[in-house]
Amino acid sequence: MTISVGDKLPDVTIKTNGAKGPEDLPTGDFFKGRKVVLFAVPGAFTPGCSVTHMPGFVVNADALLEKVDAIACMAVNDAFVMGAWQQDQNAEHITMLADGNAEFTRALGLELDASGAGLGIRSQRFALIAEDGVVKYLGVDAKGVDKSSAETVLAELG
């Protein structure tokens, strides 16, 4: 079942690329006590994600961070790939979340079966705003980047 506005985010341990390599990051700890924008992409370094989705959040990072405590990007990739993509995209203000086994993605009910394209289970393209771990906005895109763009999220934040 897909998570909805008003639901509490599940607590799942994922990874982030720390100074010494991959580090465990419980999502309950990450979202606790703060306002966070989380956007998810089907895959790091993929064309739509690298050309359209991520750049919007990089360009709008300062405006977003005036309204929230953190911006995070998640993909069903490993922490090394997410760290390399962060550098490639000049996304130093964005926390990269690696959901390598799609555990958080599945817990959210937002998985995408891309096996037909040889990509396995991925995340749907989405963005959410969470306050203290509770979903306040959720925009999922079946095609394009309308509901999950940085511009849409900024408009939702007011």
Beta strands, then each sheet from edge to edge (+ up, - down):
strand 1: 13-18
strand 2: 21-26
strand 3: 35-40
strand 4: 70-75
strand 5: 95-98
strand 6: 111-113
strand 7: 121-123
strand 8: 125-131
strand 9: 134-141
sheet 1: 1+ 2-
sheet 2: 5+ 4+ 3+ 8- 9+
sheet 3: 6+ 7-
end
